Amino acid sequence: MRKAKELTILAVETSCDDTAISLVRVSEKKEAVFKILSNIVSSQTKIHEKWGGVYPSLAKREHQKNLTPVLEKALKKAGMLKKSQALTADNQQSPKSQNLKKILEREEKLYKNLWVFLKKYRKPQIDLIAITNGPGLEPCLWVGINFIKALAYYWELPVITVNHIKAHIFVNNLKFKKGLLEKKLDFPAVCLIVSGGHTQLFLMKDYGKYELLGETRDDAAGECFDKTARILGLGYPGGPAIAKAASQWKSQTPAPNNQPSRKSRIKLPRPMINTKDYDFSFSGLKTAVLYKTKTDEKKAKNKNYVKEMAFEIEQSITDILVKKTIKAARDFNAKMILIGGGVAANEELREKLLKNCKLKIESCRVLIPPTELCTDNAVMTAIAGYFRHRQGKKENWKDIKAEANLKI
């Protein structure tokens, strides 16, 4: 029997405000089997909370500070952090150090931290570096790209770029089995990517074959959660804040047979829910919440009113997402529905999608990743990077650039 070939991937993700690094080992048997060796995410939520959203220049600064410590943690967790046993001839004036400094000329603090790290530890046994190069916030993308350029140069490793949206799709293609991840996908598949920056529906016909079916015409769903949470004074990030308040209203509302009520006395619109296309719009919902809270100004100061409004906001957003996704799956005879992005962690959305798919499309399955792999992480970058690598994609790290508006 042929021995399975193994590939170890170091993946880096800095498209927004999370500094994420993961190490994933791929065993290439009949099907690729993925083992997560480490998955470290350093969140900047507390830093951006007072702004009510991500402030790019602050996010860039935090990535510069976090990348080296997160790399150290990821390697340690994977059992791949080994101290150098002897001093080398390299010093800060050596050609190698000067070239490294040139690569990180715009990241002075990052250079200093990384140089200390590289001198302290041996090169780990990794075969490939995967990096998110877009879409995302350009200043944030560049920090991650420059970081892996430095590693690729110093450790002499190949690099593969990854589309952030494809990464969200690919992590949905996998299922957990005995601590491993196994590839499992049937085509055609409808993919819903829903986050703070994206709300898009794709038809995936095969690996590398995508068709954009629809997208938001204004605010993304996650952006709507953030803005309405701010209106209600629930804090940032808006998605978890709205979900928490909504669950509290449900649990304290009496109903027949002592069951929590699933209906709200507040009525909000479901923009574009019945249109024949696959596009979305959430700006009108945000405006409706703003006007309603101003009209009911006295009620809006009541905690129960805020919880009920949060419940109706969550119902409105998830109703729209589910109906459009189910419509696309039925229209294109999809065998699978895949979802990804931060909003995919929302329990109401997950439950509704599973229930509606079971009731309306018996032959279609819904794949939903664990909640920790819905939000930005580097595991998904590693998985998507592997499939690009397997297709024979080759890139020169010197030519890699940030593409803030990268499309599929």
C-alpha positions, 0 to 999 in steps of 0.5 A, a space after each residue: 500500500 502506498 504511504 500517504 504523502 504529508 504536507 504541512 501548511 503554515 497559514 496567515 490571515 489578516 484581512 480585517 481585525 483578527 490576527 490569525 495563524 494556523 498550522 494544518 497537516 494534510 495527508 494525501 490518501 485517496 481523499 485529502 485528510 486535514 489535521 489542525 495542529 494549531 489555530 490561534 486567533 488574536 482578536 482586536 474587538 476590545 480595541 475597535 469597540 469604542 468606534 463601533 467598527 473596525 478602524 483600519 489604521 488601528 487594525 494595521 498597528 495591532 497586526 504588526 504587534 501581534 503577528 510574531 507572538 501569534 506565530 510563536 504560539 501557533 508553532 508551540 501549540 503544534 509542537 514545532 517550536 524548537 530553539 536554535 542550538 547554536 548561534 549563526 553568523 547572521 547579525 543585523 548587519 548581515 546581507 540576510 538581515 538587511 534583505 529582511 529589513 528591506 522586505 519589512 521597511 514599512 513594518 519597523 516594529 514587526 521587523 524587530 520582533 520577527 528578527 529576534 524570533 528568527 534568531 531564537 528558533 529553528 526553521 520549522 518543518 513546514 512545506 508551504 505558506 498560505 496567505 490571504 491576499 484579498 478581499 479585505 482592508 488593504 492596510 491589514 492585508 499588506 501587513 500579513 503579506 509582508 510578514 509571510 514574504 519575510 518568512 518565505 525569504 528567510 526560510 526559503 519556502 513557497 507561498 500560495 495566495 488565497 481568496 478570503 471568500 473562497 476560504 470561507 467556502 472551503 472550510 464548509 466543504 469539510 467535516 469533523 471526524 475523530 479530530 481530523 477534517 475530511 473532504 466531503 462535497 457534492 456539486 452543484 452547491 449553493 454557497 452563502 457568504 455572510 459577514 460584516 463586509 460580504 453578503 453573497 450567494 454563489 453557485 459552485 459547479 466544481 472546484 474552481 468553478 463559481 458563479 455569482 448569483 446575487 449580493 447585497 446592494 447596500 449594507 452587508 448583513 453583518 454591517 446591519 447587525 452592527 448598525 442596529 446594535 449601535 442604535 439600540 445601545 447594545 455595543 460591538 460587535 453587533 451580531 453577538 450583541 443582537 443575538 444575546 438580547 434576542 435570546 433573553 427576550 424569547 426566554 422571558 416571554 410567556 406563551 401557551 404551554 409554557 413555551 417561549 414565544 417566537 413572535 414579536 409585537 414589533 414588526 420590521 420589513 424584510 427588504 427584497 425577500 420576495 424579489 425573483 432575483 438573489 440580491 439582498 438589501 439591508 439598509 432599509 431595515 437599519 433605517 426602519 429600526 432607527 425611525 421606530 426607536 425614535 417614534 417609540 423613544 420612551 419605549 426604547 429606553 426600556 430593556 424589554 423593548 430593546 430585547 424584543 426589537 433585537 429579536 425582530 431584527 434577528 428574525 428579519 435578517 435571518 428570514 431574508 438570508 434563508 429564503 433567498 438561499 433556499 430559493 437559489 438551491 431549489 432553482 439550481 437543483 443544488 445537492 448542498 448548501 454551504 455557509 460561511 462568514 461571521 454571521 454564519 455563527 448565528 444560531 437562529 440562522 443555522 437552525 432556520 436554514 437546516 429546518 427549511 432545507 429539510 422541509 423544502 428540499 429533501 435531496 439537499 444537505 446543509 453543511 455548516 462549519 463549527 462556530 469558531 471556523 465561521 469567523 475569520 481564522 487561518 484554518 480556512 486559509 490553509 484548506 483553500 491554499 492546499 486546493 490551489 497548491 494541488 491545482 499546480 498554482 505557483 507564485 513568486 512571493 516577491 510579486 504578491 500584492 494586496 487586492 482589497 476588492 479581489 473577486 472570485 
